[in-house]
Amino acid sequence: MLDVVELAARLGVTERFVRRLVHERRIPFYKVGALLRFDVADVEQWLAMHRVEPPRHLGPR
């Protein structure tokens, strides 16, 4: 399990951005009392669902 600080560092974003994702319920999380926790497998799956593939190269321009 990761906390907000660890997840922010892992994703390369700010803690504020992670908290905004939580507030908007855009990322899976657990609330333990007042603490937020993130399961690594859940985060990896969430990232995979939001992956954007590069455009295919269709030939010379």
C-alpha positions in Angstrom: 0.0 0.0 0.0 1.1 3.5 -0.8 0.2 6.8 0.9 -0.4 10.1 -0.9 3.3 11.2 -0.7 4.6 7.8 -2.0 2.0 7.7 -4.9 2.8 11.3 -5.9 6.5 10.5 -6.0 5.9 7.3 -8.0 3.7 9.1 -10.5 5.8 12.2 -10.7 3.0 14.5 -9.7 2.2 16.7 -6.7 0.5 15.5 -3.6 -2.2 18.0 -4.3 -2.9 16.4 -7.7 -3.2 13.0 -6.1 -5.7 14.4 -3.5 -7.7 16.0 -6.4 -7.9 12.6 -8.1 -9.2 11.1 -4.9 -11.7 14.0 -4.4 -13.0 13.5 -7.9 -13.0 9.7 -7.4 -10.9 9.2 -10.5 -8.4 6.8 -8.9 -9.0 3.8 -6.7 -8.2 4.3 -3.0 -8.8 3.1 0.5 -9.7 5.3 3.3 -8.4 4.1 6.7 -9.8 6.5 9.2 -8.5 9.8 8.0 -5.7 8.2 6.0 -5.7 7.6 2.2 -4.0 4.4 0.9 -3.5 3.1 -2.6 -3.0 -0.5 -3.6 -0.1 -0.8 -6.0 -1.9 -3.4 -8.2 -5.0 -1.1 -8.4 -2.8 1.9 -9.4 -1.0 -0.2 -12.0 -4.4 -1.3 -13.5 -5.7 2.3 -13.3 -2.6 3.5 -15.2 -3.0 0.8 -17.9 -6.6 1.8 -18.4 -5.5 5.4 -19.0 -2.7 4.6 -21.4 -2.8 6.4 -24.7 -1.3 4.6 -27.6 0.9 6.5 -30.0 -0.6 7.0 -33.5 0.2 4.3 -36.0 2.6 5.3 -38.7 0.7 5.0 -41.9 3.6 5.4 -44.3 5.7 8.3 -45.7 4.2 11.7 -45.9 
